[in-house]
């Protein structure tokens, strides 16, 4: 029996400790990562090694099955990825196989424009990386006219690669413009958002073509990833909207459309769903009910925080609002410290190493 798949309880943790669902997005060495979505391959390998030694890595679907039965393996940890970046297949999957750790990848199917980057990556490429930007920007969004002037000289040079959105007040007008556009584009519908991004590309004089380093998986790559026995594919809507901003019918179309497209391509049922963004306010009770009505067995939310005791999955967790905790580009020691804090343990005893699928 594969102890990782079945979440065997070895007894290190108290019965009420619960499980953690970790939220990753990318495994990549990125020159810029303003949204803090990337974990380097080196650090991801360290995370997996720690999980194998210290915790009970398990498939999310098995964790959900335990929740439905009224119990959760203490110290269980499930890995998830959101969005469907190509590096989930090319970089993360080989490392998961190397360590024998399962994962669930939630894919936004994006039926059109798969040669484009996700909107937040497009915005980083246009606003933060372009060498020289025009001084003035005028644009309309949802019928409201917006104007900006870059007068502090930052328009003449790209932003510092190390800057990210958690660093407090933006040091330059470029970064302030990026943050303002992030807030603006986040709540727009897909069509209007694409139109604005096209206009921004024309304004900045850059191509609409996405970078290969930021590309998403194609349907044949979904199938390749799903053929890995350690990896399960879940739905993540079609166009990655804030579902709570959409009419009910459009929400259901996004949820059901992503599930149906994946099942058509994979030739197998899709059980799981992850709400785009997934924090409080990004979806509501009506959205959760639609996920259930769409025939999905569970749905994952996002606490918006690193591992913490309030982010654990327990036997009382709602299977359509499963909490997840964010993982950043931490080295192994920092990652392990976050795990200890989540379980409020002074230390986590080392468990026997997994010796193979037949153990």
C-alpha positions as CSV (number, residue, x, y, z in Angstrom):
1,X,0.0,0.0,0.0
2,X,1.2,3.5,-0.8
3,X,1.3,5.3,2.5
4,X,1.4,8.7,0.8
5,X,-1.8,8.1,-1.2
6,X,-3.6,6.6,1.8
7,X,-2.5,9.1,4.5
8,X,-1.6,6.6,7.1
9,X,-1.5,7.9,10.7
10,X,1.8,7.0,12.4
11,X,1.0,8.7,15.6
12,X,3.3,11.7,15.8
13,X,0.5,14.2,15.9
14,X,-2.4,14.6,18.3
15,X,-5.7,13.3,16.9
16,X,-7.2,16.8,16.7
17,X,-4.2,18.2,14.7
18,X,-5.9,18.0,11.3
19,X,-4.3,18.3,7.9
20,X,-2.8,21.1,5.8
21,X,-3.5,21.8,2.1
22,X,-0.6,23.7,0.6
23,X,-1.2,26.1,-2.3
24,X,1.6,26.6,-4.9
25,X,1.4,28.2,-8.3
26,X,4.7,27.8,-10.1
27,X,8.0,26.0,-9.6
28,X,10.5,28.2,-11.5
29,X,13.5,30.5,-11.2
30,X,11.9,33.8,-12.1
31,X,13.9,37.0,-12.7
32,X,10.8,39.0,-11.5
33,X,8.0,37.7,-9.3
34,X,6.0,40.7,-8.1
35,X,3.0,38.4,-7.1
36,X,5.2,35.9,-5.2
37,X,3.9,33.0,-7.2
38,X,7.2,31.2,-7.9
39,X,9.1,28.7,-5.7
40,X,12.5,27.8,-7.0
41,X,13.2,24.1,-8.0
42,X,15.9,24.0,-5.3
43,X,13.5,25.1,-2.6
44,X,10.6,23.0,-3.9
45,X,12.8,19.9,-3.6
46,X,13.7,20.9,0.0
47,X,10.0,21.2,0.8
48,X,9.2,17.8,-0.6
49,X,12.1,16.2,1.4
50,X,10.8,17.8,4.6
51,X,7.3,16.7,3.9
52,X,8.4,13.1,3.4
53,X,10.5,13.1,6.6
54,X,8.3,15.1,8.9
55,X,4.7,14.8,7.7
56,X,2.3,12.5,5.9
57,X,2.0,13.6,2.3
58,X,-1.3,12.5,0.8
59,X,-3.5,13.0,-2.2
60,X,-6.0,15.8,-1.7
61,X,-8.9,13.5,-2.9
62,X,-8.0,11.0,-0.1
63,X,-8.0,13.8,2.4
64,X,-11.4,14.9,1.2
65,X,-12.7,11.3,1.5
66,X,-11.6,11.3,5.1
67,X,-13.4,14.6,5.8
68,X,-16.6,13.1,4.3
69,X,-16.2,10.2,6.7
70,X,-15.8,12.5,9.6
71,X,-12.1,12.1,10.2
72,X,-8.8,13.6,9.0
73,X,-5.3,12.1,9.3
74,X,-3.4,14.1,11.8
75,X,-0.3,15.7,10.2
76,X,-1.5,15.0,6.7
77,X,-0.3,17.4,4.0
78,X,-1.8,17.7,0.5
79,X,0.0,19.7,-2.2
80,X,-2.0,21.7,-4.8
81,X,-1.1,24.0,-7.7
82,X,-3.4,26.6,-9.1
83,X,-3.8,28.0,-12.7
84,X,-2.0,25.4,-14.8
85,X,1.4,26.8,-15.7
86,X,3.5,24.7,-17.9
87,X,6.3,24.4,-15.3
88,X,3.8,22.3,-13.2
89,X,4.5,19.6,-15.8
90,X,8.1,20.3,-16.8
91,X,9.6,21.1,-13.4
92,X,7.3,20.3,-10.6
93,X,6.1,16.9,-11.8
94,X,9.5,15.3,-12.1
95,X,10.4,16.5,-8.6
96,X,7.1,15.1,-7.2
97,X,7.9,11.7,-8.9
98,X,11.5,11.8,-7.5
99,X,10.1,12.1,-4.0
100,X,7.0,10.0,-4.4
101,X,4.7,12.8,-3.3
102,X,1.2,13.3,-4.9
103,X,-0.3,16.6,-5.9
104,X,-3.5,18.1,-7.4
105,X,-3.2,20.7,-10.2
106,X,-6.2,23.0,-10.7
107,X,-6.3,24.2,-14.3
108,X,-8.0,27.2,-15.8
109,X,-9.0,25.9,-19.2
110,X,-8.9,29.2,-21.1
111,X,-10.6,28.0,-24.2
112,X,-9.3,31.0,-26.2
113,X,-6.0,32.9,-26.1
114,X,-3.9,30.1,-24.8
115,X,-0.9,31.8,-26.4
116,X,-1.4,34.7,-24.0
117,X,0.0,35.0,-20.5
118,X,-2.3,35.3,-17.5
119,X,-3.4,38.9,-17.1
120,X,-1.2,39.5,-14.0
121,X,1.9,38.2,-15.9
122,X,1.0,40.3,-19.0
123,X,0.7,43.4,-16.7
124,X,4.1,42.7,-15.2
125,X,5.7,42.3,-18.6
126,X,4.1,45.6,-19.9
127,X,4.4,47.9,-16.9
128,X,7.4,46.6,-14.9
129,X,9.7,45.2,-17.6
130,X,9.3,47.6,-20.6
131,X,12.5,49.7,-20.9
132,X,10.7,53.0,-21.6
133,X,7.1,53.8,-21.3
134,X,5.1,56.9,-22.6
135,X,4.7,59.5,-20.0
136,X,0.8,59.6,-20.1
137,X,-1.7,56.8,-20.1
138,X,-5.5,57.2,-20.7
139,X,-7.9,54.4,-20.7
140,X,-11.5,53.4,-19.9
141,X,-12.6,50.4,-17.8
142,X,-16.3,49.6,-17.1
143,X,-17.3,52.9,-18.5
144,X,-15.0,55.0,-16.2
145,X,-12.1,57.0,-17.6
146,X,-8.7,56.8,-16.0
147,X,-5.6,58.9,-16.5
148,X,-2.1,58.6,-15.2
149,X,1.1,60.6,-15.6
150,X,4.6,59.1,-15.0
151,X,6.5,62.2,-13.9
152,X,9.1,60.8,-11.5
153,X,11.5,59.5,-14.2
154,X,10.7,55.8,-13.5
155,X,9.2,55.6,-17.0
156,X,12.7,55.5,-18.4
157,X,13.8,52.3,-16.7
158,X,12.3,49.0,-15.7
159,X,11.5,48.4,-12.0
160,X,13.9,46.7,-9.7
161,X,13.5,42.9,-10.2
162,X,13.3,42.2,-6.4
163,X,10.2,44.4,-5.9
164,X,7.0,42.6,-4.9
165,X,3.5,43.6,-3.9
166,X,4.1,42.9,-0.2
167,X,6.8,45.6,0.2
168,X,4.4,48.3,1.3
169,X,4.1,51.7,-0.5
170,X,5.3,51.5,-4.1
171,X,8.7,53.3,-4.4
172,X,8.0,54.6,-8.0
173,X,5.1,55.7,-10.1
174,X,5.6,52.7,-12.3
175,X,4.9,50.3,-9.5
176,X,2.0,52.4,-8.3
177,X,0.5,52.2,-11.8
178,X,1.0,48.4,-11.8
179,X,-0.8,48.0,-8.5
180,X,-3.6,50.3,-9.6
181,X,-4.1,48.3,-12.8
182,X,-4.0,45.0,-10.9
183,X,-6.9,46.2,-8.7
184,X,-8.7,47.4,-11.8
185,X,-8.2,44.4,-14.0
186,X,-8.9,41.8,-11.3
187,X,-12.6,42.4,-11.2
188,X,-13.2,42.8,-15.0
189,X,-14.7,40.3,-17.3
190,X,-12.4,38.4,-19.6
191,X,-13.3,40.2,-22.8
192,X,-12.9,43.7,-21.4
193,X,-9.7,42.7,-19.7
194,X,-8.2,41.4,-22.9
195,X,-9.2,44.6,-24.7
196,X,-7.4,46.7,-22.1
197,X,-4.3,44.5,-22.2
198,X,-4.2,44.8,-26.0
199,X,-4.5,48.6,-25.6
200,X,-1.7,48.6,-23.0
201,X,0.6,46.6,-25.3
202,X,0.0,49.1,-28.1
203,X,0.6,52.0,-25.7
204,X,3.9,50.5,-24.4
205,X,5.0,49.3,-27.9
206,X,5.3,45.6,-26.9
207,X,4.0,42.4,-28.5
208,X,0.8,40.7,-27.3
209,X,2.6,37.4,-27.6
210,X,3.3,35.7,-24.3
211,X,6.7,34.6,-23.0
212,X,7.5,30.9,-23.2
213,X,8.7,31.1,-19.5
214,X,5.2,32.1,-18.4
215,X,3.1,29.9,-20.7
216,X,0.2,27.7,-19.6
217,X,-0.2,24.0,-20.4
218,X,-1.9,23.0,-23.6
219,X,-4.6,20.2,-23.6
220,X,-2.1,17.5,-24.6
221,X,0.0,18.5,-21.6
222,X,-3.1,18.2,-19.3
223,X,-3.4,14.6,-20.5
224,X,0.3,14.0,-20.0
225,X,0.2,15.3,-16.5
226,X,-3.0,13.4,-15.7
227,X,-1.4,10.1,-16.8
228,X,1.0,10.4,-13.9
229,X,-0.4,8.2,-11.1
230,X,0.7,10.8,-8.5
231,X,-1.1,13.7,-10.0
232,X,-4.8,14.6,-10.2
233,X,-6.3,17.4,-12.3
234,X,-9.0,19.6,-11.0
235,X,-11.1,22.5,-12.4
236,X,-10.3,26.2,-11.9
237,X,-12.9,27.9,-14.2
238,X,-12.4,28.8,-17.8
239,X,-11.2,32.4,-17.7
240,X,-10.1,32.8,-14.0
241,X,-12.6,35.4,-13.0
242,X,-13.6,36.7,-9.5
243,X,-16.7,34.5,-9.4
244,X,-18.6,36.7,-7.0
245,X,-18.4,39.6,-9.6
246,X,-20.3,37.5,-12.1
247,X,-24.1,36.9,-12.6
248,X,-25.2,33.5,-11.3
249,X,-25.6,32.1,-14.8
250,X,-22.0,33.2,-15.8
251,X,-20.6,31.7,-12.6
252,X,-22.1,28.3,-13.3
253,X,-20.9,28.5,-16.9
254,X,-17.4,29.1,-15.7
255,X,-17.5,26.2,-13.2
256,X,-19.3,23.7,-15.4
257,X,-17.4,24.7,-18.6
258,X,-14.0,24.1,-17.0
259,X,-15.1,20.7,-15.6
260,X,-16.6,19.6,-18.9
261,X,-13.6,20.7,-21.0
262,X,-11.2,18.8,-18.7
263,X,-13.3,15.7,-18.7
264,X,-13.5,15.8,-22.5
265,X,-9.8,16.1,-22.9
266,X,-8.8,13.7,-20.1
267,X,-11.5,11.0,-20.6
268,X,-12.1,10.7,-16.9
269,X,-14.2,12.3,-14.2
270,X,-13.0,15.5,-12.5
271,X,-13.8,15.6,-8.8
272,X,-12.2,18.8,-7.5
273,X,-12.5,22.5,-8.0
274,X,-10.5,25.5,-6.8
275,X,-12.0,29.0,-6.6
276,X,-9.9,31.6,-8.5
277,X,-8.1,33.8,-6.0
278,X,-10.2,32.0,-3.4
279,X,-10.2,34.4,-0.6
280,X,-13.2,35.8,1.3
281,X,-15.2,37.9,-1.0
282,X,-14.0,36.1,-4.2
283,X,-16.9,33.6,-3.9
284,X,-20.0,33.1,-1.7
285,X,-22.5,30.5,-0.5
286,X,-24.3,30.6,-3.9
287,X,-21.0,29.9,-5.7
288,X,-20.2,26.9,-3.4
289,X,-23.7,25.5,-4.0
290,X,-23.1,25.8,-7.8
291,X,-19.9,23.8,-7.5
292,X,-21.8,21.1,-5.7
293,X,-24.6,21.2,-8.3
294,X,-22.0,20.9,-11.1
295,X,-21.3,17.5,-9.7
296,X,-17.9,18.3,-8.1
297,X,-17.0,16.5,-4.9
298,X,-15.1,19.3,-3.2
299,X,-13.8,22.8,-3.7
300,X,-10.7,24.6,-2.3
301,X,-10.5,28.2,-1.0
302,X,-7.5,30.2,0.0
303,X,-6.8,31.6,3.5
304,X,-4.4,34.2,1.9
305,X,-1.8,33.3,4.6
306,X,1.2,31.1,5.1
307,X,0.6,27.9,7.1
308,X,-1.2,28.7,10.4
309,X,-3.3,26.8,12.9
310,X,-6.5,28.3,11.6
311,X,-5.8,27.0,8.1
312,X,-5.9,23.3,9.0
313,X,-8.5,21.0,7.5
314,X,-10.4,19.2,10.2
315,X,-13.3,16.7,10.3
316,X,-15.7,19.6,10.6
317,X,-14.4,21.4,7.5
318,X,-16.9,22.1,4.7
319,X,-15.8,20.1,1.7
320,X,-16.8,23.0,-0.6
321,X,-14.7,25.5,1.4
322,X,-11.6,23.6,2.2
323,X,-8.9,26.0,3.5
324,X,-5.5,26.2,1.9
325,X,-2.4,27.9,3.0
326,X,0.1,29.8,0.8
327,X,3.6,28.6,0.2
328,X,6.3,31.1,-0.8
329,X,9.8,30.7,-2.0
330,X,11.2,29.7,1.4
331,X,14.3,27.6,2.0
332,X,13.8,24.3,3.8
333,X,14.4,25.7,7.3
334,X,11.8,28.5,6.9
335,X,9.3,26.1,5.3
336,X,9.7,23.7,8.2
337,X,9.3,26.5,10.8
338,X,6.0,27.4,9.1
339,X,4.8,23.8,9.4
340,X,5.6,23.7,13.1
341,X,3.8,26.9,13.7
342,X,0.7,25.6,11.8
343,X,0.5,22.6,14.1
344,X,1.7,24.6,17.2
345,X,4.4,22.0,17.7
346,X,7.8,22.9,19.3
347,X,9.2,20.3,17.0
348,X,7.9,17.6,14.6
349,X,9.4,14.2,15.3
350,X,11.1,12.6,12.3
351,X,9.0,9.8,10.8
352,X,10.4,6.8,9.0
353,X,11.3,7.5,5.4
354,X,8.9,6.1,2.8
355,X,10.8,3.2,1.0
356,X,8.6,2.7,-2.0
357,X,5.1,2.4,-3.4
358,X,4.7,-1.1,-2.1
359,X,5.6,-0.3,1.5
